[in-house]
């Protein structure tokens, strides 16, 4: 089975390095142990108190965090869905809330980061059209987790769908049976 990917990103400055929930450095340049919920038995875990200086620096150089309004969430989702329709990929499900996005997708031979940048740019253009000018809506880059086996795909799909309970908007695509891994 070809890999599916769970892609996540946040709105600008809502999840900075040193965050108590844990964080990742750009492409793993620095090792940061995982939060307890993701750690393997016996593996060192993330301790936020050891990253206070990193957080303070990140906050000092960042503008105010961006939280999307309900209307902005709707506009961003519609723009992303529209852009995704023009790309030769197989999307499964996306959730978007006031501070983050999760997206399960099969990218085929396309590189993930440029596709994600294109999708984020489409949402940014639409947000700018309604007066979002001057603000950066999204953080740079994204978090990517491969979901190479059926059970992982089903769990990721449920994880994204369950964000509806947190007030997120969820969009589900109809998947060609040849790509269906969620049965």
N, C-alpha and C positions, 0 to 999 in steps of 0.2 A: 504494500500500500504506500502510495506517495505521501509525503509528510504534509500535514495540515499545520498551521501555525496560529497560535494565540498571540495576538498583537495587542499591546496596551500602551497608552500614553495619557498624560495628564494635561490639564490646563496650566498655563504659565505660573510658576512659583508655588504650586500647591503641594508639591512633594519634592523638597529640596534635599541635597546631600546632608546627612546627619539626622534625617527625620527619625522620629522614634519608631516608626513602622519598619525601618530598614531602608536601604537604598542600594543602588548599583552604580558603579562608576562607568563612564563611557567605555564601552567595549571591554570592560573588565580590566582596565589599566591598573587598578589597585584592588587587592583582595579585600572584600568586606564580607564577613561571615553572614550566613543567612539568618533571618529572624527564626525564633524557636519553632514556629509552625512549619517551616520548610526544611529544618535541619535534619540530617540523618542521625540516628542514635549515636551518641558519643561525640558528634561533631561540635566544634565551638560555635556559639551562636552570637548574633549581633547584640551588642550592649550599647544603647543610645548614649549613655553617659560618657563613653569613650570617644564620641564623635561630636561633642558640643562645639568645639572650635570650628570644625568643618561647617556645621549648621550656621553658626554665627557669621562666618565669612560669606556663605551662600546667601543668607538673608540680607547682609549689608550691600551686596552687589546686585541684588534683584529688586525689581519694582514690586509693587503690591501684587499679591496673588490674584489671579483672574478666576472668578466663578461665573459661569454662564447662567443667564436667566432662563426660565422655562421656554420663552419664545426663541431665545438664541440657541438653545438645545435643539428645538424643532428645526430651525433654519440650518444649523450645522449638519444635522442628521440627513435632511433632505439633500443638501449639497453633496455630502459624502456618498450617499446612495446613488445619486445621479452620476457622479464621477466614476464610481466603481462600475456602473453599467457600461462604461466606454472602455474598460480595460479587460484584456483577455485573461481573467482569473476566475476562480470559482469561490465566491463568498458564501458563507453559511449563515452567520448571525453577527450582529453588532449591537452593542449597548452604549448609550452615551448619557452621562449625567452632568451635573453642574461643574464637576472638576475632573472627570476622566472618561476614557473610551476603552472598550474591549472589543476585539474583532477577531473572529475565527474565520480563516480563509486558506485556500490552497492557491499558491502563487505560480505553480508550474515552473517554467524556466525563468520567469521574471525575478529580478532582484527585489527583495522586500522593502528595503529602506527607500528607494526611489518611488515605489508605488505608494507607500505610506505618505511620503512627502507630497506627492501629487494629490492624494485624497485630502490631506490636511490643508493644502493650499486652496483647494476648491471650497472648503468650508470657510476658510479665512476670507476669501473674496466675497462670499455671500454675507458674512458677518460685517465686513467693511462697508458693504452696500447699505447696511441699515444703521451705520453710524458707529461702528466699533473701531473706527480709525484711530491709529496711534497706539493701540494696545496689541500686544502679542497674545493671541488666544492660546497657543500651545507651547509646551516645552519642546526643546530640540530633540529629535530622534524618537525612539520608541523602545519598548521592551519586547523581545521576541522569544517565544517558547515553542519548540517543535513538539508536535503531538503525533508521533509516528504510528501509534497503535490505536485500534478501534476504541478500546476502553478509555484511553486518554482523550480521544476526540469527543466521545459522548460526555465525559466529565466536563470538558472545556465548554461544550455547547450548553450544558445545564448551568454551569457557572455564569456564563454570559447572560443567558435567559433569566436567571434568578436575580439579576440586577434590577429587573422591573420592580421587585419588592422593595428596592431602595429608592424608588422614584425615578429611575433611569428610563429613557425611551429605548425600546428594543425593536430592531428590524430583523426579520428572518427572510432569507431568500429561499426560493424553491430550488432544490438541488437536483441536477440531472442524476437519474438512478445509477449511472456509471461512476459517479463520485460519492454516492450515498454511503456513508460510513457510520451513520448514527442509528441504524435500525436495531 
